[in-house]
């Protein structure tokens, strides 16, 4: 091992107080662990768009920041709820309760076609979500540079289905999906779970995520972390680490 393989990697000034400078020994790095949404694919507003359609079609008012809605999203991401169950609970709360109100009891209840909105949701996600060719190229380059490349993603089952069907997960050596393992970022137990399954030491891993809150627990465990802000900035991060 030469000194050239040991890098003092420092985050930009804005993150310096959070992560400081991280010592990276490239000879010991075995794994690159990537987030999916916001890193491998651009962030999308598919669920928010679906919500807008539900509000318009059914003349209801579900707010994206509503605590009940946010609770259902967390349970969906953790695999506690399926996408179908998520929609059923959402409509029970915001649509059928309105239909069953005192003023509406004399009117026949209008049933919502769950299958229609599930298919619409799935098609919207597939239409607007595309794997970044440049990030895919970087993943292949990392493979060729002897690293194992892992996916760690908070994901809904309906999105995971679309990603699997289009082969988005095929480029990774291992995939850890929140809806399958029942743990989600930024729960520190998710990171411990991944390290255990990989039989990896934290200092053997580099974790890339676009959200600061997801990087903090990984850093606390000793994993090298990189915040993904743009493709060009990420390439610069790799260059700083000595990976051309």
ABEGO torsion letter per residue (X at the ends): XBAAABBBBBBBAAAAAAAEBBBBBAAABABBBBBABGAABBBBAAAAAAAAAAAAAAGBBBBAABAAAAAAAAAAAAGABBAAAAAAAAAAAAAAAAAABAAAAABBBBBBBAAAAAAAAAAAAAAABBBBAAAAAAAAAAAAAGBBBBBBBBBBAAAAAAAAAAGAAAABABBBBAAAAGBBOABAAAAAAAAAAAGBBAAABBBBBABAAAAAAAAAAGBBBBBBABAAAAAAAAAAAGBX
